[in-house]
Amino acid sequence: MAGNADIPDVPNPPVTKPRVKMFACPNCGGSITLRYPGASMSVVCENCQSIIDVNDENYKILTKFFKQAKPFTPLIPLGQRGSLKGKTWEVIGFMVRSDVSSKYFWSEYLLLNPYYGYRWLVEDKGHWNFITTIKKKPESNFRVAGIGGIGEVLTLDVKRYRIFNSGRTQVDYVIGEFYWRVVIGSQTNTCDYIDPPLMLSCEKDESEVVWSTGEYISHKEIKKAFKLDKLPNPSGTAATEPPRAKKSWEKMGMLWALFLALITCAQIWLSGTSPYEVACDYRGIYLQNGKQNDQTTPVFTLQKEMSNVQITVHAPVSNSWFYISGELVNNTTGATYPFERTVEYYYGTDSDGAWTEGSSDSTLTISAVPGGKYYLNLDTESGGYATNNKDQYNLRVIRGVPLYDNYFWFAFFLSILPLMSWTAMRNEEVSRWANSDYNPYVSSSE
Amino acid sequence: MLTLSCPSCGANVNFQSKSSVFAVCSFCKSSLVRQDLNLDEIGKIADLQDDLTPFQIGTTGMYNKEKFEIIGRLKVGYKDGFWNEWFTTFGDERVAWLAEAQGFLAFCYPYEATDLPEVKTLKIGQAVDLKEKGIYEIDDIRVVKCLFSEGELPFDAVQGRQSTSVDLTGFELEMATIEYAAKETRTFIGHYLEFDDFQFKNLRPIDGW
């Protein structure tokens, strides 16, 4: 026996009457075993598949059959016990149901624990859900439209469930025993709402409305619980399949937003505190179409302990070029920071009209220059001028310039993984909702 | 506790609750009606053939941190099924009912309802005003018959006793039941609860479990 581990305080050893009851089928005379007399209302004869009313000992035939063929075989045999959600459950009934309009079939297993009542296992394309009937009623939040009509978004116990499918469901095949008078062909209106891995379902017929909650269970867990040799692998994405990609996207998206905010704040702070101070504004002489070497600027001061230095060069070039190479020299330590720059500007007219190329200004940045006294050694060269006069160029040294390159690169690399995660999440949701008549990923114009 | 002897077989018949006016002798199954210290036999209760329930007379449980004990039971049937109503006492004058149907459990107290609608006018989905207890909605209306009774009960629960039982639900897990019987109309108010919430003890053993 499965043991009483999950049932509190049942005196041991139990002194009980045998529970199981046997009687002859009023239709075919075959032997019927009723596992839970006093709880079950109807039982299916294994031999002729007629459905017998066992509410009293008149054993009325509810539906008469003379069938030998068994079109459906349950994946978990009737009578099998398994431990799910910390309790032992016995499979006592098996039903195949289908959507009336689409003829889409799935299986339902009725579970019983005489202490805890009834539960259901629903199997659809290898995916499993554990279903519990509830007394609480969900609240309606708002309506959504889909090809299945108008659906709802419901709230139950602070969880929000979105309409997934609705339709008319019928009973096609039954074996085992049930707590009501089961009728082949009986129909109910059903609606499924999801908040993966959870589900909320509503079944409505002429006399009652029944609500239930469901939770996705992996087929491996079912296999282990009921000690089965094999179970078909699930195919496709089930409505309630745990949203793994969504979960990881939610985590990653949060971190992403946090880091983006952090580096943006850092960038704003850095920009705000950059001195942007012109340390040296030097005007030098150069020779058109010639070289002018060994110019030295006066000594100037770079503030702050450590910051970048921006050097901008301006020369009056016009269909000509100007080249400067130099070094920033620390007057105290002699440390040097070499650089070179070309300024060139061309213009003209061709078959496409007027054109220009280049600029008379150029900028470069030297990062991480310690503060202190500095001067510049400069060599220049130029070409393309029509004349050979002397001319004047301008060179500025600016201390502490706010830079955005690093920020943008950092933000870009930081976004690669989150974007992949978002794509995976979206793919998961699109494939989940592909089977829904209320698919939010299909625009209404399609 | 009041102990009287069965007028039919002489066995002891215990009354744990002052509100109990009916009992079934556990020995000879005579159904007995009590008037003060007098017991009258009014019939016999036939045994139940098939009975699958985790409860029995003597099962104890907890409700709002207080211990209650099952002292009587009424099993009623309707055309599509049956349920059990377990009569419980808290050891003082307070009594309550534990309703058990297909694994669902509700614990409810008697409530003095006034201005209830006529039984004939009731419809499923109709709202019923239970005054300070709130508005409840009718889920089910069933004509029921007493199938079986045991222990002690606060009314004459003879087999075949007929009544109309109306189940209502309120906010969240609140529930109510109105029982329209020939002589009286009784109202109960309570909650649906989970099996484990009650911390039951002395449950009935079930073969194979």
Boltz contact constraints between the chains, C-beta under 6 A:
constraints:
  - contact:
      token1: [A, 1]
      token2: [B, 208]
      max_distance: 6.0
  - contact:
      token1: [A, 9]
      token2: [B, 201]
      max_distance: 6.0
  - contact:
      token1: [A, 10]
      token2: [B, 203]
      max_distance: 6.0
  - contact:
      token1: [A, 10]
      token2: [B, 205]
      max_distance: 6.0
  - contact:
      token1: [A, 14]
      token2: [B, 205]
      max_distance: 6.0
  - contact:
      token1: [A, 16]
      token2: [B, 205]
      max_distance: 6.0
  - contact:
      token1: [A, 16]
      token2: [B, 207]
      max_distance: 6.0
  - contact:
      token1: [A, 18]
      token2: [B, 207]
      max_distance: 6.0
  - contact:
      token1: [A, 19]
      token2: [B, 207]
      max_distance: 6.0
  - contact:
      token1: [A, 36]
      token2: [B, 52]
      max_distance: 6.0
  - contact:
      token1: [A, 37]
      token2: [B, 50]
      max_distance: 6.0
  - contact:
      token1: [A, 38]
      token2: [B, 50]
      max_distance: 6.0
  - contact:
      token1: [A, 38]
      token2: [B, 51]
      max_distance: 6.0
  - contact:
      token1: [A, 38]
      token2: [B, 52]
      max_distance: 6.0
  - contact:
      token1: [A, 39]
      token2: [B, 52]
      max_distance: 6.0
  - contact:
      token1: [A, 114]
      token2: [B, 52]
      max_distance: 6.0
  - contact:
      token1: [A, 114]
      token2: [B, 206]
      max_distance: 6.0
  - contact:
      token1: [A, 114]
      token2: [B, 209]
      max_distance: 6.0
  - contact:
      token1: [A, 115]
      token2: [B, 54]
      max_distance: 6.0
  - contact:
      token1: [A, 116]
      token2: [B, 195]
      max_distance: 6.0
  - contact:
      token1: [A, 117]
      token2: [B, 103]
      max_distance: 6.0
  - contact:
      token1: [A, 118]
      token2: [B, 103]
      max_distance: 6.0
  - contact:
      token1: [A, 135]
      token2: [B, 192]
      max_distance: 6.0
  - contact:
      token1: [A, 136]
      token2: [B, 173]
      max_distance: 6.0
  - contact:
      token1: [A, 179]
      token2: [B, 102]
      max_distance: 6.0
